[in-house]
Amino acid sequence: MKRIPEGFDLAAALAGVRIDRSRAIAPQLYQALRQRIIDCRLPAGTPIHESDIAALCQVSRTPLRAALQQMVNEGLVVTRPQVGSIVAERDHARFLEALFIRSAIESQVVRRLAVTGIDEKALAPIMMRQERSAKIDDYAAFFEDDEAFHEFLAEMAGVPGAWQLAQSVKAHVDRERFILMSSIHGRSERAYRDHLRILDAIRAGNPDRAASEMVAHIETVLNVSEP
């Protein structure tokens, strides 16, 4: 088991968590903690002490337990005898499984869009944000823009639930992407160009090419991933 980095500060890791009391709390906690596991603000091996997290996030332990149980189900958090709950190590088998599922879902999304078309006006702001992030090679910002792009494709295809299904399994892909890709110079620009090729294939009304471009884009992480 990896040890958490020396000097790790849970309060710093959870800084910025803001809970909207007018909405369900558990999903907000899940999203906040999931993102911090993906970007390694909560690194593998981090102990999950419910009382500490609940106090720092200013929530009760009931919604926190619901959020943590969802992450246990997804393999992001594990519970071990005499150790308790901790952030899970990277899991290559789950990563490959999630990559397979995401490729299958999103290739079908763009196949549909190649037939139905896309809303260029609605898509334009997302593409502008991506371009800005890519130009300054800010992978953290681009990561958020990338998520918005893929989610919007599913919405335009009329299958927003497809993105939600992909989200339920792809945290292992996202963590691998963030760990490996954020240190590669020019990675944001390459991903942006991938998106442009996907859109070109959709605009050309070519479902096979759109699907092929999407799968190649998603599986780029395999080129640098370690077993």
N, C-alpha and C positions, 0 to 999 in steps of 0.2 A: 504494500500500500504506500502511495506517495504521501509524504508529509506536506502539510500546507506551508506556504512560504513563511520564512521567519519575519516576524513583525506584522503578520496578517491582522487586520483590524476589521472586525465585523461591522462596526458602526460606519466605517468609511465605505465598506462594500455595499451597505444598504442605503447609503446617502442618496437622496433623490427619490426615494419611494414615497409617492403621494397617493393616498387612498381617498377616493371620492365616496363619501358616506351615502350619497344618494343612489349608488349602484351596488350591485352584489360585490361583497368584499373578497370572497375566495378567488374568483377569476382574476381579479386585479393582483392579488398576492401571487397567484400562479404565474402570471405574465412577468411580474417584476423579478421573481426569484429565478424563473426559467431563463430570462435574458441574462441575468448575472452569472448563471452557470455556463451559458453558452459563451459569453465573452470573458470568462475566467475571473471575474471579480469575486466569484465564489468558486475557488479552484477545487479540483478533485481532492477528496480527503477532508474537506471542511466539515467539522461537526455541526449537526443540525440540532441546536438546542431551542426547543419551541419557546420557552419562556423568554430567552434573550431576543429572538427574532420578533416575537409578539410585542415585546416592550419597545424595541427600536422602531417598529412599524406602527406602533400605537393601535394595535388591534387585539381582539380576543383570540384565544388559542383555537376556538372552534373553526372559524374559517381558515385559519392557518393550517390546521390538520387536514382539512379538505384539499387545500392546495398541495400540501406535501404528499398526500396519498395519490394525487394525480401524477406527481412526479415520480413516485415509487412505481406506479403502474407503467410509466414510460421508461423506467430504468435510469433516470437521472439522479435519483436518490436511492440508496440501499440501506437496509437495516441489518446489522450484524450482532450476534450474541456478544455480550460483554463490551461492545463498542458503541452501540446505539446507531442512530441514523447519521449518515454522512453523504456528502456529494460523491456520486459514483465516479469511478475511473472511466476513461474513454473506452467504449466497447465496440471493437471492430465488427463483430458479427451483427450487432444492432445497427451499426452505421451502414453496412452493406444492404441489410434488409430495408432500411428506411430509404436508401438511395434507389433501390429497385421500385419501391412503392411510389416514391415521388416521381420518378421518371415515367412510370406507367400512367399516373394520373395526369401529369402536366403535358405529356405528349398528346393525350386525348383532348385536353383543353385547347391547345393550339390547332389541332386538326379541325375542331369545330369552328374556331375563329377564321380559319382559312376559307371556310364555306360561308359563314355568316357575316364576316367583316368585323372591323373594329371602329370604335368611336375615337377618331383622331383628336378631336377637340378636348375630350375628357382625359385622354392619355397624355397630352402635351405637357402639363405641369409636372407629371411624374418623370417624364423623359428629361425635362430641363433640370430637375433636381439631380437626377443620375449623372447627367453630363457635368454639372458643377462639381459633384463629389469625385467623379472620375478624374477630372482635370487636376485637382489638387491631391489626388491619390489618397483620399481619406477613406480607408476601408470601413471604419466604424460607421461613418455617415452613409457610405454607399450600401452597406449591409441593410440599413433601414429602408433605403430607396429600393433596393432589390426586392425586399419583402413586399413593399407596396406594389411594385410592378407585377410580380407573380400573382398576388392577390387580386389585382385589378383585372388581369387577364381572365381569371376564373369568373369574376363578376360579369365581365363583358360577354363571356361565353354562356352566361345564364346558369352557371353551376357553382355558385359561391360555396356550397357545401363541399365541393371537391377540394377547395383550398383548406377548409377546416379539417378535412380528413388528412390531407398531407401534413398540416400543422401538428396533428396528433402523434405523428411518428417521426417527424424530421428533425427533432431537437438534436439527435446524435449527428446528423449531417451538418446541422448548423454549427455545432460546437467544433466539429472537425474543420469545417470551412474557416471559422473565425481563427482558430489556433494556427492553422497552416497558411491561410491566405493573407492574413493581415500583415505578415512579415515579408511578403513577396512584392517587390517594387513593380508598379504598373498593373497589379492584379485588378484593381477597380476599372481601369481603362479597358482591359481585356474583357471583363464581364459586360461592360457597357456595349462593346462591339458585338458580343454574343447576342445581346438583346436586340440590337439593330438588325442583325441577320435574321433573327426569329421574326421580327416585324416585317422585314422585306419578304420573307417566304409567305407570311399571312396575307400581305397586300397582293402578292402575286397569285393568290388563290391556289397555293400548292400545299395540300395537307401533308404529303409525305415529307417534303423538304422542311416544313415547319416543325413536324414531329422530330425529324432527325436533328435539326438545329437545337431544339429544346433538350433532347437527351444528351447531346454532346456538351451543351452548356452545363447541365446538372452534374454530369459525370466528370467534369474537369477536375474536381477535387481528387479523383482517383489517381491523377498523374503525380500528385505529390503526397498522397496519403501513405502512411506506413502501416503494415499489418500489425 
